[in-house]
Amino acid sequence: MIEIGITGKPNVGKSSFFNAATLSKAEVASYPFTTIDSNRGVAYVTSQCPCKEFNIKCNPKNSICEDGVRFIPVELIDVAGLVPGAHEGRGLGNKFLDDLRQASVFLHVVDASGSTDEEGRPVEPGSYDPIKDVEFLEKEILMWLYGIIGKNWDRLIRKATSEKIDMAKVIYEQLSGVGVSVEDVIEASRKVGKDYHSWSNEDLLVFVDELLKIAKPSLIVANKADMASARENIERLKEKYPNVVPTSAEAELALKRAAKAGLIDYTPGDGDFKILDEGKLTKKQLSALEYIRENVLKVYGSTGIQEALNRAVFDLLDMIVVYPVEDEHKLSDKEGNILPDAFLIPRGSKPRDLAYLIHTEIGDSFMHAIDARKKMRIASDYKLQDRDIITIICK
């Protein structure tokens, strides 16, 4: 399962984001919605399910389908609030930075309203610049990864020289627990443009910065977007950074709880909701819902929570959704479940890659694949497309 790291200083709504993203009214076998442990939980990215295209009722097993929208599980890692100096052990920095090792992408949650200082203490709304939050978060993660390589750099150089091993492989082995590939290391090293043996500390920092962009991209979650002081800050963040999503985690949490209680009809990511029975709502509840509609949904088009998750997975990680089936005519598995599984797989993957993702034995015995839409065999070098329905033929 794809792992998404949630980072941020204290008191920016990080826990609200986590709770809003992992709360659901449905339940899935093997993918509990409850928190896995103290700082992990399951959230969902969304994609249009092919069931409506074929006018059939699907029977999802590893995901959920609600009115033609497929909810596909991802894992969230909620890292405790970071403060400046975390990479040096300040606060609980080292422990929680290490929790980010296996995250493929980071969501940097910042207080877009500017109502908390660098330590997360409340201040006058608009008096603190959230751009400072982004800068310190990026620095902490940069210095954390730099520390893993930098403290052993001389030893790594000696190892590569004495054992005649490619330096990219040596660096990869040093970072084996961080979830980067040899290809990532080679690509990032091109940014420096020098032989590894001549790298200075500054060169190493440039390399690590590029490696993070390639292997662990980040998206800025501009939270508390409903506050008046947030709008100008959000525009400033968007001018400076390419991946910014305005959010209101509290609004999403309120809407999901109201939907779970049967008070409103709301699907995560929607730009509005429908009150099911106004008589069941108090004046305070009605007022709160109207506030969300006017100050969040009408302004930004959604609460931003679902958009942040989707953009992290589909844009930054460049994933697509593929539906493997055993029967290309019925679009089902051997038990007759229609479109049972939705798999997230990197764009550019081939049918054999999908086979291995399903199971190692299926990958090992892979022969060819069939496009279930066209009922035609596809080439082994065919690049899978988003929402493909594929049958794997094994020996």
C-alpha positions as CSV (number, residue, x, y, z in Angstrom):
1,M,0.0,0.0,0.0
2,I,1.3,3.5,-0.8
3,E,2.4,5.4,2.3
4,I,1.9,9.1,2.6
5,G,3.7,11.1,5.3
6,I,1.9,14.0,7.0
7,T,4.3,16.6,8.4
8,G,3.9,19.9,10.0
9,K,4.5,21.9,13.2
10,P,2.1,21.5,16.1
11,N,-1.3,23.2,16.1
12,V,-1.8,23.5,12.3
13,G,-4.6,21.0,12.0
14,K,-2.5,18.1,11.2
15,S,-4.4,15.7,13.4
16,S,-7.7,17.1,12.1
17,F,-6.4,16.4,8.5
18,F,-5.5,12.8,9.5
19,N,-8.8,12.2,11.3
20,A,-10.8,13.7,8.4
21,A,-8.9,11.7,5.8
22,T,-9.3,8.3,7.6
23,L,-12.9,8.7,8.8
24,S,-15.4,6.7,6.6
25,K,-18.9,5.3,6.8
26,A,-17.9,2.1,5.1
27,E,-15.7,-0.9,6.0
28,V,-13.4,-3.0,3.8
29,A,-11.9,-6.4,4.5
30,S,-8.2,-6.3,5.3
31,Y,-8.2,-2.4,5.1
32,P,-9.6,-1.2,8.4
33,F,-10.6,2.5,8.6
34,T,-9.6,2.7,12.2
35,T,-6.1,3.8,13.1
36,I,-3.5,1.0,12.6
37,D,-1.5,2.3,15.6
38,S,-0.9,5.6,17.3
39,N,0.2,7.4,14.1
40,R,-1.0,5.4,11.2
41,G,-4.3,5.1,9.4
42,V,-6.0,4.2,6.1
43,A,-7.3,6.9,3.8
44,Y,-8.5,6.7,0.2
45,V,-7.8,8.2,-3.2
46,T,-10.7,8.3,-5.7
47,S,-11.1,7.4,-9.4
48,Q,-14.1,6.9,-11.7
49,C,-15.0,3.2,-11.5
50,P,-15.7,1.5,-14.9
51,C,-18.9,0.0,-13.5
52,K,-21.0,2.9,-14.9
53,E,-19.3,2.8,-18.2
54,F,-20.5,-0.9,-18.6
55,N,-23.8,-0.3,-16.7
56,I,-23.0,-3.1,-14.3
57,K,-22.9,-3.5,-10.5
58,C,-19.4,-4.1,-9.2
59,N,-18.4,-6.1,-6.2
60,P,-15.2,-4.5,-4.8
61,K,-12.9,-6.5,-2.5
62,N,-9.8,-4.3,-1.9
63,S,-11.6,-1.0,-2.3
64,I,-15.0,0.7,-2.2
65,C,-17.4,1.9,-4.9
66,E,-19.9,4.6,-4.1
67,D,-22.1,5.7,-6.9
68,G,-19.5,5.0,-9.5
69,V,-16.6,6.5,-7.6
70,R,-13.9,4.0,-6.5
71,F,-12.2,4.6,-3.2
72,I,-8.7,3.0,-3.2
73,P,-6.8,2.6,0.1
74,V,-3.5,4.3,0.9
75,E,-1.8,4.5,4.3
76,L,-1.2,7.8,6.1
77,I,1.7,8.2,8.5
78,D,0.9,11.0,10.9
79,V,4.2,12.4,12.2
80,A,4.2,14.3,15.5
81,G,4.5,18.0,15.2
82,L,8.0,19.1,14.1
83,V,9.7,22.2,15.3
84,P,12.9,23.9,14.0
85,G,15.9,21.8,14.9
86,A,14.0,18.5,14.8
87,H,16.8,16.9,12.7
88,E,19.2,17.7,15.6
89,G,16.9,15.9,18.0
90,R,14.9,18.9,19.2
91,G,11.5,17.8,20.5
92,L,10.9,14.3,19.2
93,G,12.4,15.1,15.9
94,N,14.7,12.2,15.2
95,K,12.2,9.5,16.2
96,F,9.4,11.0,14.1
97,L,11.6,11.9,11.1
98,D,12.6,8.3,11.0
99,D,8.9,7.4,10.8
100,L,8.9,9.0,7.4
101,R,11.4,6.6,6.0
102,Q,9.0,4.6,3.9
103,A,6.7,7.4,2.9
104,S,6.6,7.9,-0.9
105,V,5.3,11.4,-0.7
106,F,4.9,14.1,1.9
107,L,2.0,16.3,2.7
108,H,3.3,19.4,4.4
109,V,0.4,20.8,6.5
110,V,0.8,24.5,7.2
111,D,-1.4,27.1,8.9
112,A,-2.5,29.2,6.0
113,S,-4.3,31.7,8.3
114,G,-1.0,32.6,10.0
115,S,-2.4,32.2,13.4
116,T,0.4,30.1,14.9
117,D,4.1,30.9,15.3
118,E,7.0,28.7,14.5
119,E,6.5,26.6,17.6
120,G,2.8,26.2,17.0
121,R,1.7,28.8,19.7
122,P,-1.4,30.8,19.0
123,V,-0.8,34.4,17.7
124,E,-2.9,37.0,16.1
125,P,-4.4,35.6,12.8
126,G,-2.4,36.9,9.8
127,S,0.6,37.9,11.9
128,Y,2.8,34.8,11.0
129,D,3.9,34.0,7.5
130,P,3.1,30.3,6.6
131,I,5.9,30.4,3.9
132,K,8.3,30.2,6.9
133,D,6.6,26.9,7.8
134,V,7.3,25.4,4.4
135,E,10.9,26.6,4.5
136,F,11.6,25.1,7.9
137,L,9.8,21.8,7.1
138,E,11.8,21.4,3.9
139,K,15.0,22.2,5.7
140,E,14.3,19.7,8.5
141,I,13.6,16.9,6.1
142,L,16.6,17.9,3.9
143,M,19.0,17.9,6.9
144,W,17.6,14.6,8.2
145,L,18.4,12.8,4.9
146,Y,21.7,14.7,4.6
147,G,22.6,13.5,8.1
148,I,22.1,9.8,7.0
149,I,24.6,10.2,4.2
150,G,26.8,13.1,5.3
151,K,28.0,11.5,8.5
152,N,29.4,8.5,6.6
153,W,30.4,10.2,3.4
154,D,34.2,9.7,3.7
155,R,33.6,6.0,4.7
156,L,31.3,5.6,1.7
157,I,33.9,7.1,-0.7
158,R,36.6,4.7,0.7
159,K,34.3,1.7,0.3
160,A,33.5,2.5,-3.3
161,T,37.2,3.0,-4.1
162,S,38.6,0.0,-2.3
163,E,35.9,-2.4,-3.4
164,K,35.6,-0.9,-6.9
165,I,31.9,-0.5,-6.5
166,D,29.8,2.1,-8.3
167,M,29.3,5.0,-5.9
168,A,25.6,5.2,-6.8
169,K,25.1,1.7,-5.5
170,V,27.0,2.5,-2.3
171,I,24.8,5.5,-1.7
172,Y,21.7,3.4,-2.5
173,E,22.8,0.8,0.1
174,Q,23.3,3.5,2.7
175,L,19.8,4.7,2.0
176,S,18.2,1.3,1.7
177,G,15.8,1.9,4.5
178,V,14.6,5.2,3.1
179,G,12.8,3.9,0.1
180,V,14.9,5.3,-2.8
181,S,16.2,3.4,-5.9
182,V,19.6,3.3,-7.6
183,E,17.9,5.1,-10.5
184,D,16.8,7.9,-8.2
185,V,20.4,8.3,-6.9
186,I,21.8,8.4,-10.4
187,E,19.3,10.9,-11.6
188,A,19.8,13.2,-8.6
189,S,23.6,13.0,-9.0
190,R,23.3,14.6,-12.4
191,K,22.2,17.8,-10.7
192,V,25.6,18.1,-9.2
193,G,27.4,17.4,-12.4
194,K,30.7,16.3,-10.8
195,D,32.5,13.1,-10.0
196,Y,31.3,11.8,-6.6
197,H,34.9,11.9,-5.2
198,S,35.1,15.6,-5.6
199,W,31.8,16.5,-3.9
200,S,31.9,19.2,-1.2
201,N,29.3,19.5,1.6
202,E,27.4,22.0,-0.6
203,D,27.4,19.5,-3.5
204,L,26.1,16.8,-1.2
205,L,23.2,19.2,0.0
206,V,22.3,19.9,-3.7
207,F,22.3,16.1,-4.3
208,V,20.0,15.4,-1.3
209,D,17.7,18.2,-2.2
210,E,17.3,16.8,-5.7
211,L,16.9,13.3,-4.4
212,L,14.0,14.3,-2.2
213,K,12.3,16.0,-5.1
214,I,12.6,12.9,-7.2
215,A,12.1,10.1,-4.7
216,K,9.9,11.8,-2.0
217,P,8.0,14.7,-3.6
218,S,5.9,17.0,-1.4
219,L,2.6,18.8,-1.6
220,I,1.7,21.8,0.6
221,V,-1.6,21.5,2.4
222,A,-2.7,25.1,3.2
223,N,-5.0,24.4,6.1
224,K,-7.5,26.6,7.9
225,A,-8.4,28.0,4.5
226,D,-11.8,29.2,5.7
227,M,-10.3,31.9,7.9
228,A,-10.3,35.4,6.4
229,S,-6.5,35.8,6.9
230,A,-5.8,32.7,4.9
231,R,-6.8,33.8,1.4
232,E,-4.0,36.2,0.7
233,N,-1.5,33.7,2.2
234,I,-2.8,30.9,0.0
235,E,-2.2,33.1,-3.1
236,R,1.3,33.9,-2.0
237,L,2.0,30.2,-1.3
238,K,0.8,29.3,-4.8
239,E,3.0,32.0,-6.4
240,K,6.1,30.5,-4.6
241,Y,5.4,26.7,-4.8
242,P,4.0,24.5,-7.6
243,N,1.9,22.1,-5.5
244,V,-0.4,23.8,-3.0
245,V,-3.9,22.7,-2.0
246,P,-6.1,24.9,0.2
247,T,-7.9,22.8,2.8
248,S,-10.2,23.0,5.8
249,A,-9.7,19.8,7.7
250,E,-12.3,20.8,10.4
251,A,-14.9,21.3,7.6
252,E,-14.2,17.9,6.1
253,L,-14.4,16.3,9.5
254,A,-17.7,18.0,10.3
255,L,-19.2,16.9,6.9
256,K,-18.0,13.3,7.2
257,R,-19.4,13.0,10.7
258,A,-22.7,14.6,9.6
259,A,-22.9,12.1,6.7
260,K,-22.0,9.2,8.9
261,A,-24.9,10.2,11.2
262,G,-27.3,10.3,8.3
263,L,-27.9,14.0,8.5
264,I,-26.5,15.0,5.1
265,D,-25.6,13.3,1.8
266,Y,-21.9,14.0,1.1
267,T,-19.2,12.3,-0.8
268,P,-15.5,13.3,-0.1
269,G,-14.3,15.7,-2.7
270,D,-17.8,17.0,-3.6
271,G,-18.3,20.7,-3.9
272,D,-21.6,20.7,-1.9
273,F,-23.8,18.5,0.3
274,K,-27.5,17.8,0.6
275,I,-29.3,18.1,4.0
276,L,-31.5,15.0,4.3
277,D,-33.8,16.1,7.1
278,E,-33.5,19.6,8.3
279,G,-35.7,18.8,11.3
280,K,-33.0,16.6,12.8
281,L,-30.5,19.4,12.8
282,T,-30.2,22.1,15.5
283,K,-29.9,25.8,14.6
284,K,-26.2,25.6,15.6
285,Q,-25.6,22.6,13.3
286,L,-27.4,24.3,10.4
287,S,-25.4,27.5,11.0
288,A,-22.1,25.4,11.0
289,L,-23.1,23.7,7.8
290,E,-24.0,27.0,6.1
291,Y,-20.6,28.4,7.2
292,I,-18.8,25.5,5.6
293,R,-20.8,25.9,2.4
294,E,-20.2,29.7,2.1
295,N,-16.6,29.9,3.4
296,V,-15.1,26.7,2.1
297,L,-17.1,24.9,-0.6
298,K,-18.2,28.0,-2.6
299,V,-14.7,29.6,-2.3
300,Y,-12.5,26.6,-3.0
301,G,-14.8,24.0,-4.7
302,S,-14.2,21.4,-1.9
303,T,-12.7,21.1,1.5
304,G,-9.4,20.1,-0.3
305,I,-8.8,17.0,1.7
306,Q,-9.6,14.6,-1.1
307,E,-7.9,16.8,-3.6
308,A,-4.7,16.7,-1.6
309,L,-4.7,12.9,-1.4
310,N,-5.5,12.5,-5.1
311,R,-2.9,15.0,-6.2
312,A,-0.2,13.4,-4.0
313,V,-0.8,10.0,-5.5
314,F,-1.9,10.7,-9.1
315,D,0.1,13.8,-9.9
316,L,3.2,13.7,-7.7
317,L,3.7,9.9,-7.7
318,D,2.2,9.6,-11.2
319,M,0.1,6.6,-10.4
320,I,-2.8,5.1,-12.4
321,V,-5.6,2.7,-11.5
322,V,-5.8,-0.7,-13.2
323,Y,-8.5,-3.3,-12.7
324,P,-7.3,-6.9,-13.0
325,V,-10.0,-9.5,-13.8
326,E,-9.8,-13.3,-14.5
327,D,-12.7,-13.4,-16.9
328,E,-12.4,-10.7,-19.6
329,H,-16.0,-11.3,-20.8
330,K,-17.7,-11.0,-17.4
331,L,-15.1,-8.7,-15.9
332,S,-15.0,-10.9,-12.8
333,D,-12.7,-13.0,-10.7
334,K,-13.2,-16.8,-10.3
335,E,-15.9,-16.2,-7.6
336,G,-17.9,-14.1,-10.0
337,N,-17.1,-10.7,-8.2
338,I,-17.3,-8.0,-10.9
339,L,-14.3,-5.6,-11.0
340,P,-13.2,-6.9,-7.6
341,D,-9.8,-5.1,-7.3
342,A,-8.4,-1.7,-8.1
343,F,-4.6,-1.4,-8.1
344,L,-2.5,1.7,-8.0
345,I,0.5,1.2,-10.2
346,P,3.1,3.7,-11.6
347,R,2.3,5.1,-15.0
348,G,4.4,3.4,-17.7
349,S,4.1,0.0,-16.0
350,K,3.7,-3.1,-18.2
351,P,1.4,-6.1,-17.9
352,R,4.1,-8.2,-16.2
353,D,4.5,-5.5,-13.6
354,L,0.8,-5.7,-12.8
355,A,1.1,-9.5,-12.6
356,Y,3.9,-9.2,-10.0
357,L,1.9,-6.6,-8.1
358,I,-1.0,-9.1,-7.8
359,H,1.2,-11.9,-6.6
360,T,4.8,-13.1,-7.1
361,E,3.7,-16.5,-8.4
362,I,1.5,-14.8,-11.0
363,G,4.4,-12.7,-12.1
364,D,6.7,-15.7,-12.4
365,S,4.2,-17.6,-14.5
366,F,3.1,-14.7,-16.6
367,M,2.6,-15.4,-20.3
368,H,0.6,-12.5,-21.8
369,A,-2.3,-10.2,-21.0
370,I,-5.7,-9.3,-22.5
371,D,-7.4,-5.9,-22.7
372,A,-10.8,-6.8,-21.4
373,R,-12.4,-3.8,-23.0
374,K,-11.3,-4.8,-26.5
375,K,-11.1,-8.5,-25.8
376,M,-7.7,-8.5,-27.5
377,R,-4.3,-9.7,-26.5
378,I,-1.9,-6.8,-25.8
379,A,1.9,-6.7,-26.3
380,S,4.2,-7.4,-23.5
381,D,5.7,-3.9,-23.8
382,Y,2.2,-2.3,-23.7
383,K,2.1,0.6,-21.3
384,L,-0.9,0.3,-19.0
385,Q,-3.4,3.1,-19.2
386,D,-5.5,4.6,-16.4
387,R,-8.6,2.6,-15.8
388,D,-7.5,-0.3,-17.9
389,I,-9.2,-3.7,-17.2
390,I,-6.7,-6.4,-17.7
391,T,-6.8,-10.2,-17.7
392,I,-3.4,-11.9,-16.9
393,I,-2.8,-15.3,-18.6
394,C,-0.4,-17.5,-16.8
395,K,1.4,-20.8,-17.7
